[in-house]
Amino acid sequence: MSGARQVVVEADGGSRGNPGPAGYGAVVLDPATGEPLAEAAEYIGVATNNVAEYRGLIAGLTAAKALFPDAGDALRVHVRMDSKLVVEQMSGRWKIKHPDMKPLAARAAAVLPPSSVTYEWIPRAQNKHADRLANEAMDAGRDGRQWEASASTAALDAPARGTVSTPPPAQGPPGDQAGGAARARAALAAARGAADTLFPVAEPGAPDTTAPAAPVSAPAPAQPAAGSSRQQPSGAPGTGWGSAPDLGAPVTLVLLRHGETALTPEKRFSGSGGTDPELSATGRGQAERAAGHFAALGTVQEIVSSPLRRCRETAAAVAGRLGLDVRIDEGLRETDFGAWEGLTFGEARERYADDLTAWLASPDTAPTGGGESFAEVAERVAAARDRIVARYAGRTVLLVTHVTPIKTLVRLALGAPPESLFRMELSAASISTVAYYGDGNASVRLLNDTSHLR
C-alpha cells in the first residue's frame, strides 16, 4: 500500500446494571466520506461499563487492522470514544489502577503499533453509531442470542457524515506535526469550521503487548433504530479554553547542553562527524554544577542522552547524583558538519565561502563534504522527540544534547522558521525547557538559563 491509509474507529460499550448484562459496538469509518467500512458488536455477559468500553476499543482496532492486513506501519487509526477514562488511559495521561483494566488496555495497545493509533474524546451525541451497536448487542444477549450484522440498524442512528472535513495539514519542518504553533492553528481552524472533524493530527499512542480477534462484519443496510438505554450526560462541552478537557500532566523535556570541551571556547564546529572530544576541566565542573542543581530541584525522573562522549559524560554526572540510569538516543546527536569539523567560522568562510553562504541561506543545504543539512537534523530530532514524548507520558525528562538539537526542539515547539536557529544564544551547560501536552501543543518555558553555573 502506497502512503498512509487513514481510518477512524468509533467504539462504545455499555452495561445494564454496571455490572450487569453488557455489550460493545465499534465501527470503522472512511475519514474522507464518513462511510462505514466495517462494524463489530458482541454481547459479553455480565460486566461493567468500563470493561465493555475497552472490549469495544479492542474490537474496533482489530476490525481496522483486518480491513487492511497488508498496510503494516502505513495504517493510521484515529479512535473516537465518549469514554474519557479509556481515552485518557490509552493516551498515557491517566494511570491505569484497576486490575481489570490493565490487561484490557494491554490487549488494545498490542493490536497496532503505538505510533499508528491516536485517541480523541467526543460527546456521546457524536458516538451514536457505536452506541447503537452496543445496545443491539445487549438486546441480542437479553433475547439469548448474539448480535448479527444483517439485522443491525445502527447506521441510521449515526449523524450524517457526507460533509465531514479534516483539519488542514500543519505547515512547517518535517516531523513537526506533533506540536508547535502550526498544529495549534490547524486545530483551532478545525474546531471553528468543523465540529464533527474525524481525523485530527496524530499524537503518540500506547505501549505494546498481545491482542485477540473480535467479531467483525461489513455494515448491513440500515433500518429505523430504537433509543439507547445508557444514561445521557447533562450536556456536551463547548469550545474554548474554559471548557477544554483536562489534558493531564505534560511531558516536560529539560534540555541540557553538554559542558565545554577544548573546542567550545574557540567556537569551532564540533558535530557528530569530528573527533568526539571529551569534556575539558571546565566542562566537568559545569556538569557537576548542573548535577547539583538538578539534585536540589528533585524534579528530573528520566535521563536521555546523545551518544557523543561530551554528552554522555555530562549525563553521567547528573545521573550519579540522582541515582538514575541514562538512556542513549541516536537522534539527539549533533549535526555532522562535514569538512567544517574542527574549523572556526572564519576558517570555514575562508576555505569554503560559497558553500557556507549557501548553508546560511537554506536549511536544505548541507555543509561541505557530505555533512547534514538543518532540514535533515530537524527530521531526526523531531522523530527522537516523538519517541521520547510517547515513552515518558506525564514525566520530566532530562535530555543531554547539543546546540543544534536544542535549538531545533525550541523552534519546532514555537513553530518558528529555520532561520530562527541563528537567532538563539545557547551557552555550554545551559538549561532550556519545553513542555508537551496531551493535545500535541507545546510550551517553551525556559531558554539558555545559566544561573546554576554562577
C-alpha positions as CSV (number, residue, x, y, z in Angstrom):
1,M,0.0,0.0,0.0
2,S,1.5,3.3,-1.0
3,G,1.3,6.1,1.5
4,A,-0.5,6.1,4.8
5,R,-4.0,4.6,5.0
6,Q,-6.2,6.6,7.4
7,V,-9.3,5.3,9.1
8,V,-11.4,6.3,12.1
9,V,-12.7,3.9,14.7
10,E,-15.7,4.9,16.9
11,A,-16.2,2.5,19.8
12,D,-18.5,2.2,22.8
13,G,-19.7,-0.3,25.4
14,G,-22.4,-0.4,27.9
15,S,-23.7,-2.4,30.9
16,R,-27.3,-2.5,32.1
17,G,-26.6,-2.6,35.8
18,N,-22.8,-1.8,36.0
19,P,-22.1,-4.6,36.4
20,G,-24.9,-6.2,34.5
21,P,-25.6,-7.6,31.1
22,A,-23.1,-5.9,28.8
23,G,-22.1,-5.4,25.2
24,Y,-19.9,-3.4,22.9
25,G,-20.0,-1.9,19.5
26,A,-17.4,-0.4,17.1
27,V,-17.5,1.0,13.6
28,V,-14.6,1.7,11.2
29,L,-15.2,4.8,9.0
30,D,-13.6,6.3,6.0
31,P,-12.4,9.7,7.3
32,A,-13.0,11.5,3.9
33,T,-16.5,10.3,3.3
34,G,-17.7,9.0,6.7
35,E,-18.7,5.8,5.0
36,P,-18.9,2.8,7.4
37,L,-16.3,0.2,6.3
38,A,-16.9,-2.4,9.0
39,E,-19.0,-2.9,12.1
40,A,-18.3,-5.1,15.2
41,A,-20.5,-5.9,18.2
42,E,-20.9,-8.6,20.8
43,Y,-22.8,-9.4,23.9
44,I,-20.2,-10.3,26.6
45,G,-22.3,-11.4,29.6
46,V,-22.2,-9.6,32.9
47,A,-19.5,-6.9,33.0
48,T,-19.0,-3.2,33.9
49,N,-19.3,-0.3,31.5
50,N,-15.6,0.2,31.5
51,V,-14.9,-3.4,30.6
52,A,-17.4,-3.2,27.8
53,E,-15.9,0.1,26.5
54,Y,-12.4,-1.4,26.4
55,R,-13.8,-4.5,24.6
56,G,-15.3,-2.2,22.1
57,L,-12.0,-0.5,21.5
58,I,-10.2,-3.8,21.0
59,A,-12.9,-4.9,18.5
60,G,-12.6,-1.6,16.6
61,L,-8.9,-1.7,16.3
62,T,-8.9,-5.4,15.3
63,A,-11.6,-4.6,12.6
64,A,-9.4,-1.8,11.2
65,K,-6.4,-4.0,11.1
66,A,-8.4,-6.8,9.4
67,L,-9.6,-4.4,6.7
68,F,-6.0,-3.6,5.6
69,P,-3.9,-6.6,6.5
70,D,-1.1,-5.5,4.2
71,A,-0.9,-1.9,5.3
72,G,1.6,-2.6,8.1
73,D,3.0,0.6,9.6
74,A,1.3,2.7,7.0
75,L,-2.1,2.2,8.7
76,R,-3.2,5.2,10.8
77,V,-6.2,4.8,13.1
78,H,-7.9,7.6,14.9
79,V,-10.1,6.4,17.8
80,R,-13.1,8.4,18.9
81,M,-14.9,7.4,22.1
82,D,-17.1,9.1,24.7
83,S,-15.4,7.3,27.5
84,K,-12.9,9.8,28.9
85,L,-11.4,7.0,31.1
86,V,-10.4,4.9,28.1
87,V,-9.2,7.8,26.0
88,E,-7.1,9.3,28.8
89,Q,-5.6,5.9,29.9
90,M,-4.8,4.8,26.3
91,S,-3.3,8.2,25.6
92,G,-1.0,7.7,28.6
93,R,-2.2,10.7,30.5
94,W,-4.0,8.8,33.3
95,K,-2.6,5.8,35.2
96,I,-4.4,2.5,34.9
97,K,-5.0,1.5,38.5
98,H,-7.9,-1.0,38.3
99,P,-6.7,-4.6,37.9
100,D,-9.5,-5.4,35.4
101,M,-8.5,-2.6,33.1
102,K,-4.7,-3.3,32.9
103,P,-4.9,-6.5,30.7
104,L,-7.6,-4.9,28.5
105,A,-5.5,-1.8,27.9
106,A,-2.5,-4.0,27.1
107,R,-4.6,-6.0,24.6
108,A,-5.8,-2.8,23.0
109,A,-2.3,-1.4,22.8
110,A,-1.0,-4.6,21.1
111,V,-3.3,-4.6,18.1
112,L,-1.4,-2.0,16.1
113,P,2.0,-0.2,16.6
114,P,1.7,2.5,19.2
115,S,2.6,5.2,16.7
116,S,-0.3,4.2,14.5
117,V,-3.1,4.9,16.9
118,T,-4.4,8.3,18.3
119,Y,-7.3,9.0,20.6
120,E,-9.9,11.6,21.0
121,W,-12.8,12.1,23.5
122,I,-16.1,13.1,21.9
123,P,-19.5,13.8,23.4
124,R,-21.9,10.8,23.4
125,A,-24.1,12.5,20.9
126,Q,-21.3,12.2,18.4
127,N,-20.9,8.5,19.1
128,K,-24.4,7.3,18.2
129,H,-23.3,4.6,15.7
130,A,-21.1,2.7,18.1
131,D,-23.6,3.3,21.0
132,R,-26.4,1.8,18.9
133,L,-24.3,-1.2,18.1
134,A,-23.5,-1.8,21.8
135,N,-27.3,-1.6,22.6
136,E,-28.1,-4.0,19.8
137,A,-25.6,-6.4,21.2
138,M,-27.1,-6.1,24.7
139,D,-30.6,-6.6,23.2
140,A,-29.4,-9.7,21.5
141,G,-28.0,-11.0,24.7
142,R,-31.3,-10.3,26.5
143,D,-33.0,-12.5,23.9
144,G,-30.5,-15.3,24.3
145,R,-28.7,-14.8,21.0
146,Q,-25.6,-13.0,19.6
147,W,-25.6,-9.8,17.5
148,E,-25.8,-10.3,13.7
149,A,-24.7,-7.7,11.2
150,S,-27.6,-8.5,8.9
151,A,-30.1,-7.3,11.5
152,S,-28.3,-4.2,12.5
153,T,-30.0,-0.8,12.2
154,A,-27.2,1.2,13.8
155,A,-26.1,3.1,10.7
156,L,-29.4,5.1,10.6
157,D,-28.9,6.4,14.1
158,A,-25.5,7.9,13.2
159,P,-25.2,11.6,12.2
160,A,-24.9,12.5,8.5
161,R,-21.2,12.3,7.5
162,G,-21.1,13.4,3.9
163,T,-19.8,16.9,4.6
164,V,-17.2,15.9,7.2
165,S,-13.9,17.9,6.8
166,T,-10.5,17.3,8.1
167,P,-8.1,19.9,9.6
168,P,-5.5,21.4,7.2
169,P,-2.1,19.7,7.4
170,A,0.3,21.5,9.8
171,Q,2.8,23.5,7.9
172,G,6.4,23.6,9.0
173,P,9.5,21.5,9.2
174,P,9.5,17.7,8.7
175,G,8.4,15.8,11.8
176,D,6.7,18.8,13.4
177,Q,3.1,17.6,13.1
178,A,3.1,16.5,16.8
179,G,3.4,20.1,18.2
180,G,4.0,23.7,17.8
181,A,2.1,26.8,16.6
182,A,1.3,25.3,13.1
183,R,-0.6,22.5,14.7
184,A,-2.4,24.8,17.1
185,R,-3.5,26.9,14.2
186,A,-4.8,23.9,12.4
187,A,-6.6,22.5,15.4
188,L,-8.3,25.9,16.1
189,A,-9.3,26.3,12.5
190,A,-10.8,22.8,12.5
191,A,-12.7,23.5,15.7
192,R,-14.2,26.6,14.3
193,G,-15.1,25.2,10.9
194,A,-16.0,21.5,11.5
195,A,-17.2,20.4,15.0
196,D,-17.5,16.8,13.7
197,T,-13.9,16.5,12.5
198,L,-13.0,12.9,12.1
199,F,-9.2,12.8,11.7
200,P,-7.1,15.3,13.7
201,V,-3.3,15.3,13.6
202,A,-1.7,12.3,15.2
203,E,-0.4,12.1,18.8
204,P,1.6,9.4,20.4
205,G,0.0,6.1,21.2
206,A,0.2,3.5,23.9
207,P,2.5,0.6,25.0
208,D,2.8,-2.9,23.4
209,T,1.5,-6.4,24.3
210,T,-0.9,-9.1,22.8
211,A,-4.5,-8.9,21.5
212,P,-7.3,-11.3,20.5
213,A,-9.6,-11.1,17.4
214,A,-13.1,-9.7,17.6
215,P,-16.3,-10.4,15.6
216,V,-16.3,-8.2,12.5
217,S,-18.8,-7.7,9.8
218,A,-19.4,-5.3,6.9
219,P,-22.2,-2.9,7.7
220,A,-25.7,-4.1,6.8
221,P,-28.5,-1.9,5.2
222,A,-29.9,0.3,7.9
223,Q,-33.5,0.4,9.4
224,P,-35.0,2.8,11.8
225,A,-33.5,2.3,15.3
226,A,-34.7,2.4,18.9
227,G,-33.2,4.8,21.5
228,S,-30.2,4.0,23.8
229,S,-30.5,2.6,27.3
230,R,-27.4,4.2,28.7
231,Q,-27.7,7.3,30.8
232,Q,-27.4,10.6,28.8
233,P,-24.9,13.2,30.1
234,S,-26.4,16.5,31.0
235,G,-24.6,18.4,28.3
236,A,-21.6,18.3,25.9
237,P,-18.6,20.5,26.4
238,G,-18.2,23.6,24.3
239,T,-15.2,25.0,22.5
240,G,-12.6,27.2,24.2
241,W,-10.0,27.2,27.0
242,G,-12.6,27.3,29.8
243,S,-14.4,24.1,28.6
244,A,-11.4,22.1,27.4
245,P,-11.0,18.7,29.0
246,D,-8.1,18.3,31.5
247,L,-5.1,17.3,29.5
248,G,-3.2,15.9,32.5
249,A,0.4,16.4,33.3
250,P,2.6,17.3,30.3
251,V,5.8,15.6,29.3
252,T,8.5,18.1,30.3
253,L,11.7,18.0,28.4
254,V,14.6,19.7,30.2
255,L,17.2,20.4,27.6
256,L,20.8,20.5,29.0
257,R,23.6,21.4,26.6
258,H,26.8,19.4,27.4
259,G,29.7,21.1,29.2
260,E,32.6,22.7,27.5
261,T,35.2,20.8,25.5
262,A,38.6,22.1,24.3
263,L,36.8,23.2,21.1
264,T,34.0,25.1,22.8
265,P,35.7,28.4,23.8
266,E,37.4,28.6,20.4
267,K,33.9,28.4,18.8
268,R,34.9,25.6,16.4
269,F,32.5,23.4,14.5
270,S,32.1,20.3,16.7
271,G,29.5,17.9,15.4
272,S,29.0,14.2,15.1
273,G,31.5,13.8,12.2
274,G,34.5,15.0,14.0
275,T,36.8,13.8,16.8
276,D,34.2,13.3,19.5
277,P,36.1,15.3,22.2
278,E,35.8,14.7,25.9
279,L,34.8,17.4,28.5
280,S,37.5,19.8,29.5
281,A,38.2,20.5,33.2
282,T,35.9,23.5,32.9
283,G,33.2,21.3,31.2
284,R,33.5,18.7,34.0
285,G,33.0,21.5,36.6
286,Q,29.9,22.7,34.7
287,A,28.5,19.2,34.6
288,E,28.9,18.8,38.3
289,R,27.2,22.2,39.0
290,A,24.3,21.1,36.7
291,A,24.1,17.8,38.6
292,G,23.9,19.7,41.9
293,H,21.2,21.9,40.5
294,F,19.0,19.0,39.4
295,A,19.6,17.2,42.7
296,A,18.4,20.2,44.6
297,L,15.3,20.5,42.4
298,G,14.4,16.9,42.6
299,T,12.2,17.0,39.5
300,V,14.0,15.0,36.9
301,Q,12.7,11.5,36.6
302,E,14.4,10.2,33.4
303,I,17.7,11.0,31.6
304,V,18.2,10.5,27.8
305,S,21.5,11.5,26.2
306,S,23.1,12.0,22.8
307,P,25.6,9.2,22.1
308,L,28.5,11.6,21.8
309,R,31.1,11.5,24.6
310,R,30.7,15.0,25.9
311,C,27.0,14.4,26.4
312,R,27.4,11.0,28.0
313,E,29.9,12.5,30.4
314,T,27.6,15.3,31.3
315,A,24.7,13.0,31.7
316,A,26.7,10.6,33.8
317,A,27.5,13.4,36.3
318,V,23.8,14.2,36.7
319,A,22.7,10.5,36.8
320,G,25.3,9.8,39.5
321,R,23.7,12.5,41.8
322,L,20.1,11.5,41.0
323,G,20.6,7.7,41.1
324,L,19.1,7.3,37.6
325,D,20.1,5.4,34.5
326,V,21.0,7.1,31.2
327,R,19.2,6.0,28.0
328,I,21.0,6.8,24.7
329,D,19.0,8.1,21.7
330,E,20.9,8.4,18.4
331,G,18.5,11.1,17.3
332,L,19.9,13.6,19.8
333,R,23.4,13.7,18.3
334,E,24.9,16.9,17.0
335,T,24.8,17.9,13.3
336,D,27.5,16.3,11.1
337,F,29.4,19.4,9.9
338,G,31.3,17.5,7.2
339,A,34.6,19.2,6.1
340,W,34.0,22.1,8.6
341,E,34.5,19.9,11.6
342,G,37.2,21.5,13.9
343,L,37.3,24.8,12.0
344,T,36.2,28.2,13.3
345,F,33.5,30.0,11.4
346,G,36.2,32.3,9.9
347,E,38.3,29.4,8.7
348,A,35.3,27.8,7.1
349,R,34.4,31.1,5.4
350,E,38.0,31.4,4.1
351,R,38.1,27.9,2.7
352,Y,34.5,27.2,1.6
353,A,33.0,30.7,1.1
354,D,30.3,29.7,-1.4
355,D,29.3,26.6,0.5
356,L,29.0,28.5,3.8
357,T,26.9,31.2,2.2
358,A,24.5,28.6,0.7
359,W,24.3,26.8,4.0
360,L,23.4,30.0,5.8
361,A,20.7,30.8,3.2
362,S,18.9,27.4,3.1
363,P,18.1,24.7,5.7
364,D,18.2,22.1,2.8
365,T,21.9,22.8,2.1
366,A,24.5,20.5,3.8
367,P,28.0,21.5,4.8
368,T,30.9,20.8,2.5
369,G,31.9,17.2,2.2
370,G,28.7,15.3,2.9
371,G,27.5,16.7,6.2
372,E,23.9,17.1,7.3
373,S,21.5,19.9,6.4
374,F,19.4,21.5,9.1
375,A,16.3,20.0,7.4
376,E,17.8,16.5,7.9
377,V,18.7,17.3,11.5
378,A,15.2,18.6,12.2
379,E,13.6,15.4,10.9
380,R,15.6,13.1,13.1
381,V,15.4,15.4,16.2
382,A,11.6,15.6,15.8
383,A,11.5,11.8,15.5
384,A,13.5,11.5,18.7
385,R,11.2,13.9,20.4
386,D,8.2,12.0,19.4
387,R,9.7,8.7,20.7
388,I,10.6,10.3,24.0
389,V,7.2,12.1,24.5
390,A,5.4,8.8,23.7
391,R,7.6,6.8,26.1
392,Y,7.5,9.1,29.1
393,A,3.9,10.4,29.3
394,G,3.5,12.9,32.2
395,R,7.1,12.7,33.3
396,T,10.0,15.1,33.5
397,V,12.9,14.0,31.2
398,L,16.4,15.5,31.1
399,L,17.8,15.5,27.5
400,V,21.5,16.0,27.4
401,T,22.3,17.1,23.9
402,H,23.9,19.8,21.7
403,V,23.4,23.2,20.3
404,T,21.5,22.3,17.1
405,P,19.2,19.7,18.6
406,I,18.2,22.0,21.5
407,K,17.6,25.0,19.2
408,T,15.7,22.7,16.8
409,L,13.4,21.5,19.6
410,V,12.7,25.0,20.7
411,R,12.0,26.3,17.2
412,L,9.7,23.4,16.5
413,A,7.8,24.0,19.7
414,L,7.3,27.6,18.7
415,G,6.5,26.9,15.1
416,A,9.4,29.2,14.2
417,P,11.1,29.2,10.8
418,P,14.6,27.5,10.2
419,E,16.4,30.9,10.2
420,S,15.5,31.3,13.9
421,L,18.3,28.8,14.7
422,F,20.8,31.7,14.0
423,R,18.9,34.0,16.4
424,M,19.2,31.9,19.6
425,E,22.1,32.0,22.1
426,L,22.9,28.7,23.8
427,S,25.8,28.5,26.2
428,A,27.6,25.4,27.4
429,A,25.8,23.6,30.1
430,S,22.8,25.9,29.8
431,I,19.2,24.7,30.5
432,S,16.1,25.2,28.4
433,T,12.7,23.6,28.9
434,V,9.8,22.6,26.7
435,A,6.5,21.0,27.9
436,Y,4.3,18.9,25.6
437,Y,0.6,18.5,26.4
438,G,-1.8,15.7,25.6
439,D,-3.3,17.6,22.7
440,G,0.1,17.8,21.0
441,N,0.7,21.5,21.7
442,A,4.0,22.7,23.2
443,S,5.0,25.4,25.6
444,V,8.6,26.8,25.8
445,R,9.2,27.6,29.5
446,L,12.9,28.4,29.6
447,L,15.8,29.2,27.3
448,N,19.6,29.3,27.9
449,D,19.5,29.5,31.7
450,T,23.0,29.5,33.1
451,S,22.2,30.7,36.7
452,H,23.2,27.3,38.1
453,L,26.8,27.9,36.8
454,R,27.4,31.2,38.8
